[in-house]
Amino acid sequence: MAVGIEFDPARPLFIAGPCVIECAELLDEVARELVRLRDKLGVQIVFKASFDKANRTSLSSFRGPGLEKGLQMLADIGGRYALPLTTDIHEPGQAAPAAEVVDILQIPAFLCRQTDLLVAAARTGRVVNIKKAQFLSGVDMRYPVEKVKGSGNDRVWLTERGNVYGYNNLVVDFRNLADMAALTPRVIMDCTHSVQRPGSAGGATGGDRRFVPAMALAAKAFGANGYFFEVHPDPDRALSDGPNMLPLAQLEQVVRSLVDENGK
């Protein structure tokens, strides 16, 4: 299978997009803004959206359009806006079809120790971005990385998204970024999921988006070279993860705070 585009490891990378594919109009609106920021600020930016949120709190929660329709919608965005793409996969059988469309396969945090999923993702040849589980340390991520590399793929990244802190809360130990930087060349801070309050909103996940910009700046101080933001034009009306999503209109200000005039 053909390998996707290469990303400059010397420059920060930004991954942004809505939590879940809600409709084509939302994808277009977000993609247009990402292209504008890419061209205006000269940054590396990847479009992200999920075709299926298989880990929602409630059975009745919106999950997305599903694999076939969702991948087609992502392919349309990639072709129309020339943006690299990423999406998350939850089952080994989703790896190959997703890899036909996206440049980066994202492994959800709760699934980062699922060997069959990691091996299937590795075998596609795509970049495999593994989110650190909320119950693991940065050092522990050595083993998921070894599963990918041991399956013949050295194109592996790691993402920090906080640790469980009691019930319905997360805390970020930024030392994990430094520990994971010893394992992979790209270490990403998930600035929006790290402000979640899991299960705190009565059958849904809550959060506090006020802290997203500070999470990004703190991560930069600890050596992150990638930043993940779930964004939405109107987060309070989003169908998934609204409380912790960054308003799309605020993305430029946050990206500017993380790069110099040369996008570094």
C-alpha positions, 0 to 999 in steps of 0.5 A: 500500500502506498505510504502517505505524505511526510511531515517535517519533524522540525516544525510543529504539527497541528491536528484539528477538526470536529469530534465527529462527522455531523454533516458535509457542511460542517466539514467544509466550514472547518476545512476552509478555515484550516486551509486559511490558517495553513496558507496565512501562517505557513503551518503544517495542519491535518484535518481530523474527524471521526466516522464513528464514535464507538466509545460514547458514554450513552447508547443513545449518543450520536456516533456518526455516519459510519465507516463507508459513508464517513470515509467517503466524506473525508475523502471528499474533504481531502480532495477538495482542500488538499489537506492531509487527513486523520481519523480514529479506528476502533477495530482491526478491520477498519484499519485497511479501508481507513488507510485508503483515505487518511494519512494518519490512523489514530488509536483511541486512548482506551484501545492503545494496548489492543495488540490486534488493532495496533498490528493492523494499523501498522501493516497499512504503512500509514502513520500510527498516532497512538493516544496514551491511555488515561491509566498509563504513564508516558514510560508505559507507552514504550510497549504500544510503540514496540507493537507497531514497530515490531509489525514493520512500521516505524512511522509511529507518534504518541499523544498525551491526553491526561490521566484519570484523577479520581472520578469524572476528572482528568489531570495532565502530568506534563512530564509524560511529554518528555518521557514519550519524546524518548520513544517517538519523534512526534509527541502531540498534546491533545489540548481539548480531550485533556480538559474533559470531565468524563461522564460528568454531564449526566450520560455524557462527557463534560469539560471546560474549554477555558483551559485549552489555550493554557494546555497548549502553551504548557505542552510547548514548554515541555517539548511537545511538537504537535497539538491536537484541537477538536474545533467546532463553529458552535461547540455548545451545539456540537453532537459530541464533546462540545464542552471541551471543544475550542470554538473554530474562531479562536483557533487562529489565536491559539495557533499563533501563540504556539509558532513564531513568524516562520511557523516554528 
